[in-house]
Amino acid sequence: MKLALVFNPFKYKIHEENILIVQKYFGLFPPLSLAWVAAIAEQAGHEVIIIDSRTLRLSKKETLKRLNLFKPDIMGFMMTTYMFPDTLEWIRYLKNNLNIPVVIGGYNLRVYPRESVSFSEIDFGVLEHAYYTIPALFKELVKENPNFDNVPGLVYKKNKKVIVTPHFQKIDFNKFPNPARHLLSNELYAEFPTERKNFTVMVTSLGCPYNCRFCEAGNTNYNARSPEIVINEIEECYYKYNIREIDFFDYEFTCDRERVLKICNLIKERNINISWACRSRVDTVDKVLLEKMKEAGCSRIYFGLESGVQEILDKVGKGVTVKQISNIIDICGDLKIKTLGFFLIGAPGDTKEIIKKTVKFAMGLNLEYVQFSKCLAKPLTSLWEDLISKTGVDYWKEWVLGRETDRVLPRPWTELTNDDIDKLTKWAYIKYYSRPLFIVRALLNLKSFVEFKRKLFAYIDMCFFQKNIAVKDEDFLAYNENVGLLSKIKISGYIRKLKLYFKKNRKSLKNK
């Protein structure tokens, strides 16, 4: 079979945890979930393409042209809860023109499997990971009389009723092939702190054993790939795709200390000159481990810090202390490991005074980067459960079903209004990044003009174009330093004028 996987662009949503300018410059990441599905399908003998319409800035019509050239038998999409309507819109357009089956997957299917597949445009959903489901589904699709009840973890419609088949197989992450990066434009990807090219992301473990109240991955089964498999994928990235910077997207990369140490030793043994970043907690690292990570190329760590006030840390179930945070960030500074701190604005118990203390605390840590996110009741979190209990409505379920509008959600766990939280989030960013000494240090640490341009535009946009209150942006485009220049300086306008000039003066220019 021929499978076409499409990663569509999406608009900014008022209910998002990031404010608009942060979302704009957050990064363009390879659609790793689709790349894994592609690898699994290829391993089973099928032909696959990935069309990353978001990164390539392809319209629906341009995407359709590529699909018509490939002539797929089935299309696949990743459906996130937050961007569900955007992807559904693309599915409707493409299916209406191609009239082929559509299969969807993603974390949203585990929360709302029946709701997600209830739409006539969607034929199949993958409930778990695709490892067993996709090959089994394709085997049935080529049969004259397919029996989809035989496909594990499949969501499909039978006699106008949505069926969810059981998935008895145990997911062993070690069995997964490496993502099909040969189907991606690896030179185009970057995130806000990126310093080297090419850049990619990797996931080396699933789940997280910790139980933060705001995180959808909290208290989920931890399933890690072996150090040997991880290093083989790193080598593939390095030698085959010329990748020099990797961001490990694991929820908690340093969860298993011995595994991290083995990965670091293997990177050094194989002499791979790679820079890498990861996500961590301050209570799962120490000086010895951080030294080993630094020696193996770790240049940046993203720490979930959440607040600078112990009372708030306790209320969100973080399980760490303010002192632990300060100690670990100091050690990282001594080792020249750059740090990014994730903080929550509007967390349970937050007040204006507490948020000001948190920002002051963050400034005292001398983090290279901070991200202030609006605390949101995400599906499968305890905050989400509390919100449903208090309001009697599951907003996200209604959103997926198309019965809800894009709007800010209640935050009954704080006395702050949603407008307060929007204003404080913008204020926190400008307060943190506008310090003269911070700006000088950041300029001295720049590695390229591309990095300088990215960060300059982000700062200007944050100061002058970020609204105080979240608003819709129908023309939203993620910053792409490789495809056009996204800034308030309209270079595209000059290009259009030049094209018009050459068009009008084509004959005279030829004569010259």
VEXDREN-2710 file (C-alpha; in Angstrom, 1 decimal):
% VEXDREN-2710
k/r/px/py/pz
1/MET/0.0/0.0/0.0
2/LYS/1.0/3.6/-0.5
3/LEU/0.6/5.8/2.7
4/ALA/0.8/9.6/2.6
5/LEU/1.3/11.3/6.0
6/VAL/0.4/14.9/6.2
7/PHE/1.5/17.4/8.9
8/ASN/-0.7/20.5/8.5
9/PRO/-0.2/24.0/9.8
10/PHE/-2.4/25.3/12.6
11/LYS/-3.6/28.7/13.8
12/TYR/-2.9/30.2/17.2
13/LYS/-5.6/29.4/19.8
14/ILE/-6.8/31.6/22.6
15/HIS/-6.9/28.7/24.9
16/GLU/-3.2/27.8/24.4
17/GLU/-0.8/27.9/27.3
18/ASN/1.8/29.9/25.4
19/ILE/1.2/33.5/24.4
20/LEU/1.2/34.3/20.7
21/ILE/4.7/35.6/20.2
22/VAL/6.2/32.6/22.1
23/GLN/4.2/30.2/20.0
24/LYS/5.4/32.0/16.9
25/TYR/9.1/31.6/17.7
26/PHE/8.8/28.3/19.7
27/GLY/10.3/26.3/16.8
28/LEU/9.7/24.2/13.8
29/PHE/10.1/20.6/14.8
30/PRO/10.2/17.4/12.7
31/PRO/6.8/15.6/13.0
32/LEU/8.4/12.7/14.8
33/SER/5.2/10.8/15.5
34/LEU/4.5/10.7/11.7
35/ALA/8.1/9.7/11.0
36/TRP/7.7/6.8/13.4
37/VAL/4.5/5.7/11.7
38/ALA/6.3/6.0/8.3
39/ALA/9.2/3.8/9.5
40/ILE/6.8/1.2/10.9
41/ALA/4.9/1.1/7.6
42/GLU/8.1/0.9/5.5
43/GLN/9.3/-1.9/7.7
44/ALA/6.1/-3.8/6.9
45/GLY/6.8/-3.3/3.1
46/HIS/4.7/-0.3/2.3
47/GLU/5.6/2.9/0.4
48/VAL/5.4/6.1/2.3
49/ILE/5.8/9.9/2.0
50/ILE/5.6/12.6/4.6
51/ILE/4.4/16.0/3.5
52/ASP/5.3/18.5/6.2
53/SER/3.0/21.3/5.0
54/ARG/3.6/23.4/8.1
55/THR/7.4/23.7/7.7
56/LEU/7.3/23.9/3.9
57/ARG/4.4/26.4/4.1
58/LEU/2.3/24.5/1.6
59/SER/-1.3/25.4/1.1
60/LYS/-4.1/22.8/0.9
61/LYS/-4.0/23.0/-2.9
62/GLU/-0.2/22.7/-3.0
63/THR/-0.3/19.7/-0.7
64/LEU/-3.0/18.1/-2.9
65/LYS/-0.8/18.5/-5.9
66/ARG/1.9/16.5/-4.2
67/LEU/-0.6/13.9/-3.1
68/ASN/-1.9/13.5/-6.6
69/LEU/1.6/12.8/-7.9
70/PHE/2.2/10.1/-5.2
71/LYS/-1.3/8.6/-5.6
72/PRO/-1.7/7.2/-2.1
73/ASP/-4.1/4.4/-1.1
74/ILE/-4.6/5.9/2.4
75/MET/-3.7/9.2/4.2
76/GLY/-2.6/9.6/7.8
77/PHE/-2.7/12.6/10.2
78/MET/-1.6/13.3/13.8
79/MET/-4.5/14.8/15.8
80/THR/-3.7/16.8/18.9
81/THR/-6.6/17.8/21.1
82/TYR/-5.8/21.5/20.9
83/MET/-5.4/21.7/17.1
84/PHE/-8.1/19.1/16.3
85/PRO/-10.3/21.5/14.2
86/ASP/-7.4/22.7/12.1
87/THR/-6.4/19.1/11.1
88/LEU/-10.0/18.1/10.6
89/GLU/-10.4/21.0/8.1
90/TRP/-7.4/19.7/6.2
91/ILE/-8.7/16.2/6.2
92/ARG/-12.1/17.3/4.8
93/TYR/-10.5/19.2/2.0
94/LEU/-8.0/16.5/1.0
95/LYS/-10.4/13.6/1.4
96/ASN/-13.1/15.4/-0.7
97/ASN/-10.6/15.6/-3.5
98/LEU/-8.9/12.2/-3.2
99/ASN/-11.7/10.0/-1.8
100/ILE/-9.4/7.6/0.0
101/PRO/-9.4/6.3/3.6
102/VAL/-8.0/8.4/6.4
103/VAL/-6.3/7.1/9.6
104/ILE/-5.5/9.4/12.5
105/GLY/-3.3/8.9/15.6
106/GLY/-1.9/10.9/18.5
107/TYR/-2.3/11.3/22.2
108/ASN/-5.8/12.7/21.7
109/LEU/-7.0/9.2/20.7
110/ARG/-6.3/7.9/24.1
111/VAL/-8.5/10.5/25.7
112/TYR/-11.3/10.8/23.2
113/PRO/-11.1/7.8/20.8
114/ARG/-14.8/7.6/19.9
115/GLU/-15.3/11.3/19.6
116/SER/-12.2/11.7/17.4
117/VAL/-13.4/9.0/14.8
118/SER/-17.0/10.1/14.9
119/PHE/-16.6/12.3/11.9
120/SER/-17.5/10.9/8.5
121/GLU/-14.2/12.1/7.0
122/ILE/-12.2/9.9/9.4
123/ASP/-12.2/6.1/8.8
124/PHE/-9.7/4.8/11.3
125/GLY/-7.9/5.8/14.5
126/VAL/-4.8/4.3/16.2
127/LEU/-5.5/4.1/19.9
128/GLU/-2.0/3.1/21.1
129/HIS/1.3/3.4/19.4
130/ALA/1.3/2.4/15.7
131/TYR/3.8/-0.5/16.0
132/TYR/1.2/-3.3/15.9
133/THR/-1.9/-1.4/14.7
134/ILE/-0.7/0.0/11.3
135/PRO/0.8/-3.2/9.8
136/ALA/-2.3/-5.2/10.9
137/LEU/-4.7/-2.5/9.5
138/PHE/-2.9/-2.5/6.1
139/LYS/-3.1/-6.3/6.0
140/GLU/-6.9/-6.1/6.4
141/LEU/-7.3/-3.2/3.9
142/VAL/-5.9/-5.3/1.0
143/LYS/-8.4/-8.1/1.7
144/GLU/-11.6/-8.4/-0.2
145/ASN/-13.5/-8.8/3.0
146/PRO/-11.5/-7.1/5.8
147/ASN/-12.2/-7.9/9.4
148/PHE/-11.1/-4.8/11.4
149/ASP/-11.9/-6.5/14.7
150/ASN/-8.6/-8.4/14.2
151/VAL/-6.6/-5.1/14.3
152/PRO/-5.3/-4.3/17.8
153/GLY/-5.9/-0.9/19.2
154/LEU/-8.0/0.3/16.2
155/VAL/-10.9/2.7/16.4
156/TYR/-13.3/2.4/13.5
157/LYS/-17.0/2.6/12.5
158/LYS/-19.1/-0.5/12.0
159/ASN/-22.8/-0.2/11.2
160/LYS/-22.7/3.5/12.2
161/LYS/-21.3/2.6/15.6
162/VAL/-17.7/3.5/16.7
163/ILE/-15.8/0.3/17.7
164/VAL/-12.6/0.3/19.8
165/THR/-10.7/-3.0/19.5
166/PRO/-8.5/-4.3/22.4
167/HIS/-4.7/-4.0/22.3
168/PHE/-3.3/-6.9/24.2
169/GLN/0.3/-6.6/22.9
170/LYS/2.8/-5.0/25.2
171/ILE/4.5/-1.9/23.7
172/ASP/8.3/-2.5/23.8
173/PHE/9.9/0.8/22.7
174/ASN/13.1/-1.0/21.9
175/LYS/11.4/-2.8/19.0
176/PHE/10.5/0.5/17.2
177/PRO/12.6/1.3/14.1
178/ASN/14.3/4.7/14.0
179/PRO/12.0/7.5/12.7
180/ALA/12.0/7.8/8.9
181/ARG/14.0/11.0/8.8
182/HIS/14.9/10.3/5.1
183/LEU/11.4/11.5/4.4
184/LEU/11.9/14.9/6.1
185/SER/13.7/18.1/5.2
186/ASN/16.1/17.9/8.1
187/GLU/17.9/21.1/7.2
188/LEU/14.7/23.2/7.8
189/TYR/14.1/22.4/11.5
190/ALA/15.1/24.6/14.4
191/GLU/13.9/25.7/17.8
192/PHE/14.3/29.0/19.5
193/PRO/17.7/28.2/21.3
194/THR/19.2/26.3/18.3
195/GLU/22.9/26.9/17.7
196/ARG/24.0/24.3/15.3
197/LYS/22.6/22.8/12.1
198/ASN/21.2/20.4/11.2
199/PHE/18.8/20.1/14.1
200/THR/16.4/17.4/15.1
201/VAL/14.5/16.0/18.0
202/MET/14.7/12.5/19.5
203/VAL/12.5/10.6/21.9
204/THR/14.3/7.9/23.9
205/SER/11.6/7.1/26.5
206/LEU/7.9/7.2/26.9
207/GLY/5.9/8.2/30.0
208/CYS/6.9/9.8/33.3
209/PRO/6.7/8.3/36.8
210/TYR/6.2/11.7/38.5
211/ASN/2.8/13.2/39.2
212/CYS/2.7/16.9/38.6
213/ARG/-0.9/18.1/38.6
214/PHE/-0.6/20.2/35.4
215/CYS/1.1/17.6/33.2
216/GLU/-0.8/15.1/31.0
217/ALA/2.1/12.6/31.2
218/GLY/2.1/12.4/35.0
219/ASN/2.2/9.0/36.5
220/THR/2.3/7.2/33.1
221/ASN/4.3/4.0/32.4
222/TYR/8.0/4.7/31.9
223/ASN/9.3/2.8/28.9
224/ALA/12.8/3.6/27.8
225/ARG/14.9/2.5/24.8
226/SER/18.3/0.9/25.6
227/PRO/21.5/3.0/25.5
228/GLU/22.7/1.0/22.5
229/ILE/19.6/1.7/20.5
230/VAL/19.7/5.4/21.5
231/ILE/23.4/5.7/20.4
232/ASN/22.7/4.0/17.1
233/GLU/20.0/6.5/16.3
234/ILE/22.3/9.4/17.3
235/GLU/24.9/7.9/14.9
236/GLU/22.3/7.7/12.1
237/CYS/21.4/11.3/12.7
238/TYR/25.0/12.4/12.7
239/TYR/26.4/10.5/9.7
240/LYS/23.3/10.1/7.5
241/TYR/21.5/13.4/8.0
242/ASN/24.4/15.7/9.0
243/ILE/22.7/16.5/12.2
244/ARG/24.8/18.3/14.8
245/GLU/22.2/19.3/17.4
246/ILE/19.6/17.1/19.0
247/ASP/16.9/17.9/21.5
248/PHE/15.8/14.9/23.5
249/PHE/12.0/15.4/23.9
250/ASP/11.6/12.8/26.7
251/TYR/9.3/14.0/29.4
252/GLU/12.1/13.2/31.9
253/PHE/15.4/12.3/30.2
254/THR/17.4/11.9/33.4
255/CYS/14.8/9.6/35.1
256/ASP/17.1/6.6/34.9
257/ARG/20.6/7.7/36.1
258/GLU/22.4/4.6/34.9
259/ARG/20.9/4.7/31.5
260/VAL/22.0/8.4/31.0
261/LEU/25.5/7.5/32.1
262/LYS/25.7/4.7/29.6
263/ILE/24.4/6.9/26.8
264/CYS/27.0/9.6/27.7
265/ASN/29.8/7.0/27.8
266/LEU/28.8/5.6/24.4
267/ILE/28.7/9.1/22.8
268/LYS/32.3/9.7/24.1
269/GLU/33.5/6.2/23.1
270/ARG/32.2/6.7/19.5
271/ASN/33.6/10.2/19.4
272/ILE/30.4/11.8/18.1
273/ASN/30.7/15.6/18.1
274/ILE/27.1/16.4/18.8
275/SER/25.4/19.1/20.9
276/TRP/22.3/18.0/22.7
277/ALA/19.6/19.3/25.1
278/CYS/17.1/17.5/27.3
279/ARG/14.3/17.9/29.8
280/SER/15.0/17.2/33.4
281/ARG/14.0/17.7/37.0
282/VAL/16.3/19.2/39.6
283/ASP/15.9/16.2/41.8
284/THR/17.1/13.6/39.2
285/VAL/20.5/15.2/38.5
286/ASP/23.6/16.0/40.6
287/LYS/27.1/17.3/40.0
288/VAL/28.6/14.0/38.9
289/LEU/25.9/13.2/36.4
290/LEU/25.9/16.7/35.0
291/GLU/29.7/16.6/34.5
292/LYS/29.3/13.4/32.6
293/MET/26.5/14.9/30.5
294/LYS/28.6/18.0/29.7
295/GLU/31.5/15.9/28.6
296/ALA/29.2/14.0/26.3
297/GLY/28.0/17.2/24.6
298/CYS/25.0/18.3/26.7
299/SER/24.9/22.0/26.1
300/ARG/21.4/22.9/27.4
301/ILE/18.9/21.5/29.9
302/TYR/15.2/22.4/30.2
303/PHE/14.1/22.3/33.8
304/GLY/10.5/22.3/34.9
305/LEU/10.9/24.8/37.8
306/GLU/7.2/26.1/37.8
307/SER/7.6/28.6/40.7
308/GLY/10.0/30.4/43.0
309/VAL/7.6/30.0/45.9
310/GLN/7.6/26.7/47.9
311/GLU/3.8/26.9/48.6
312/ILE/3.1/26.9/44.9
313/LEU/5.5/24.0/44.2
314/ASP/3.7/22.0/46.8
315/LYS/0.3/22.8/45.4
316/VAL/1.2/21.6/41.9
317/GLY/2.7/18.4/43.2
318/LYS/6.2/19.2/42.0
319/GLY/8.0/17.4/44.8
320/VAL/11.1/19.6/44.9
321/THR/12.3/22.6/47.0
322/VAL/13.3/26.1/46.0
323/LYS/16.8/25.3/47.5
324/GLN/17.2/22.3/45.2
325/ILE/16.3/24.5/42.2
326/SER/19.0/27.1/43.1
327/ASN/21.7/24.5/43.8
328/ILE/21.3/22.6/40.5
329/ILE/21.0/25.8/38.4
330/ASP/24.2/27.0/40.1
331/ILE/26.0/23.7/39.3
332/CYS/24.9/23.9/35.7
333/GLY/26.2/27.5/35.5
334/ASP/29.6/26.4/36.9
335/LEU/29.8/23.6/34.3
336/LYS/28.8/26.0/31.4
337/ILE/25.6/24.1/30.7
338/LYS/22.9/26.5/29.5
339/THR/19.6/26.3/31.4
340/LEU/16.0/27.0/30.5
341/GLY/13.4/27.3/33.3
342/PHE/9.8/26.5/32.6
343/PHE/7.5/28.5/34.9
344/LEU/3.8/28.6/35.4
345/ILE/1.7/31.7/35.5
346/GLY/-1.7/31.3/37.2
347/ALA/-0.9/28.0/39.0
348/PRO/-3.0/26.9/42.0
349/GLY/-2.6/29.5/44.7
350/ASP/-0.9/32.1/42.4
351/THR/-1.4/35.8/43.1
352/LYS/0.2/38.9/41.5
353/GLU/2.6/39.1/44.4
354/ILE/3.6/35.5/44.2
355/ILE/4.2/35.7/40.4
356/LYS/6.4/38.8/41.0
357/LYS/8.4/36.8/43.5
358/THR/8.7/33.9/41.0
359/VAL/10.0/36.3/38.3
360/LYS/12.5/37.8/40.7
361/PHE/13.6/34.3/41.7
362/ALA/14.1/33.4/38.0
363/MET/16.2/36.5/37.4
364/GLY/18.4/35.6/40.4
365/LEU/19.0/32.2/38.9
366/ASN/20.7/33.6/35.8
367/LEU/18.9/31.2/33.5
368/GLU/19.8/31.6/29.8
369/TYR/16.2/31.1/28.8
370/VAL/12.8/31.2/30.6
371/GLN/9.4/30.1/29.4
372/PHE/6.4/31.5/31.3
373/SER/3.3/29.3/30.4
374/LYS/-0.3/30.0/31.4
375/CYS/-1.4/27.2/33.7
376/LEU/-3.9/25.2/31.7
377/ALA/-6.3/22.3/32.6
378/LYS/-5.0/19.8/30.0
379/PRO/-6.8/16.5/29.3
380/LEU/-5.8/13.7/31.7
381/THR/-4.4/16.0/34.4
382/SER/-5.8/16.4/37.9
383/LEU/-6.5/20.1/37.1
384/TRP/-8.7/18.9/34.2
385/GLU/-10.6/16.5/36.5
386/ASP/-11.2/19.3/39.0
387/LEU/-12.4/21.6/36.3
388/ILE/-14.9/19.1/35.0
389/SER/-16.1/18.4/38.5
390/LYS/-16.6/22.1/39.2
391/THR/-18.1/23.2/35.9
392/GLY/-19.9/19.9/34.9
393/VAL/-18.5/20.3/31.4
394/ASP/-15.6/18.6/29.6
395/TYR/-14.5/21.5/27.4
396/TRP/-12.0/19.4/25.5
397/LYS/-14.5/16.7/24.6
398/GLU/-16.9/19.3/23.3
399/TRP/-14.1/21.0/21.5
400/VAL/-13.2/17.8/19.7
401/LEU/-16.8/17.2/18.8
402/GLY/-17.0/20.7/17.3
403/ARG/-19.5/21.9/19.9
404/GLU/-17.2/24.4/21.6
405/THR/-15.6/27.6/20.5
406/ASP/-12.0/28.7/21.0
407/ARG/-12.1/30.6/24.3
408/VAL/-10.1/31.0/27.5
409/LEU/-10.9/28.3/30.1
410/PRO/-11.8/28.9/33.7
411/ARG/-9.0/28.7/36.3
412/PRO/-10.9/28.2/39.5
413/TRP/-7.7/27.3/41.4
414/THR/-6.4/30.9/41.4
415/GLU/-7.9/34.3/42.3
416/LEU/-6.3/35.8/39.2
417/THR/-8.5/36.5/36.2
418/ASN/-7.6/35.2/32.7
419/ASP/-6.8/38.9/31.7
420/ASP/-4.5/39.2/34.7
421/ILE/-2.7/36.0/33.7
422/ASP/-2.2/37.2/30.1
423/LYS/-0.9/40.6/31.2
424/LEU/1.4/39.1/33.8
425/THR/2.8/36.6/31.3
426/LYS/3.8/39.3/28.9
427/TRP/5.2/41.4/31.7
428/ALA/7.3/38.5/33.0
429/TYR/8.9/37.9/29.6
430/ILE/9.8/41.6/29.1
431/LYS/11.0/42.0/32.6
432/TYR/13.3/39.0/32.4
433/TYR/14.7/39.5/28.9
434/SER/15.1/43.4/29.0
435/ARG/17.9/43.5/31.6
436/PRO/21.0/45.3/30.1
437/LEU/23.5/42.8/31.5
438/PHE/21.4/39.8/30.3
439/ILE/21.2/41.3/26.8
440/VAL/25.0/41.9/26.7
441/ARG/25.7/38.3/27.9
442/ALA/23.2/36.9/25.3
443/LEU/24.9/38.9/22.5
444/LEU/28.3/37.6/23.5
445/ASN/27.1/34.0/23.4
446/LEU/25.5/34.1/19.9
447/LYS/26.9/31.6/17.5
448/SER/25.6/32.9/14.2
449/PHE/23.8/35.7/12.4
450/VAL/20.8/33.4/11.9
451/GLU/20.5/32.9/15.7
452/PHE/20.9/36.7/16.3
453/LYS/18.1/37.5/13.8
454/ARG/15.7/34.9/15.3
455/LYS/16.2/36.2/18.8
456/LEU/16.1/39.9/17.8
457/PHE/12.8/39.5/16.0
458/ALA/11.3/37.6/18.9
459/TYR/12.3/40.3/21.4
460/ILE/10.9/43.1/19.2
461/ASP/7.7/41.2/18.6
462/MET/7.3/40.5/22.3
463/CYS/7.9/44.2/23.3
464/PHE/5.8/45.9/20.6
465/PHE/3.4/43.4/19.0
466/GLN/2.3/41.0/21.8
467/LYS/-1.2/41.9/22.9
468/ASN/-1.9/42.3/26.6
469/ILE/-4.9/40.0/26.2
470/ALA/-5.0/36.8/24.1
471/VAL/-6.7/37.3/20.7
472/LYS/-7.2/35.2/17.7
473/ASP/-4.7/35.4/14.8
474/GLU/-6.2/34.0/11.6
475/ASP/-3.0/34.8/9.7
476/PHE/-0.7/33.1/12.2
477/LEU/2.6/31.7/10.8
478/ALA/5.3/30.1/12.8
479/TYR/8.7/31.7/12.4
480/ASN/10.7/30.0/9.7
481/GLU/14.2/31.3/9.2
482/ASN/14.6/29.1/6.1
483/VAL/11.4/29.9/4.2
484/GLY/11.0/33.6/3.9
485/LEU/11.7/36.2/6.6
486/LEU/9.0/36.5/9.3
487/SER/9.3/39.9/10.7
488/LYS/7.6/43.3/10.7
489/ILE/10.2/44.3/8.1
490/LYS/8.3/43.3/5.0
491/ILE/11.0/41.9/2.8
492/SER/8.3/40.0/0.8
493/GLY/7.0/43.4/-0.2
494/TYR/10.3/44.3/-1.8
495/ILE/10.4/41.0/-3.6
496/ARG/6.9/41.5/-5.0
497/LYS/7.9/45.0/-6.2
498/LEU/11.0/43.5/-7.9
499/LYS/9.0/40.8/-9.6
500/LEU/6.5/43.5/-10.8
501/TYR/9.4/45.6/-12.1
502/PHE/11.0/42.7/-14.0
503/LYS/7.6/41.8/-15.5
504/LYS/6.9/45.3/-16.7
505/ASN/10.4/45.8/-18.0
506/ARG/11.2/42.3/-19.4
507/LYS/11.6/43.5/-23.0
508/SER/13.9/46.4/-22.3
509/LEU/16.0/44.3/-19.9
510/LYS/16.4/41.6/-22.7
511/ASN/17.6/44.3/-25.2
512/LYS/20.2/45.5/-22.7
END
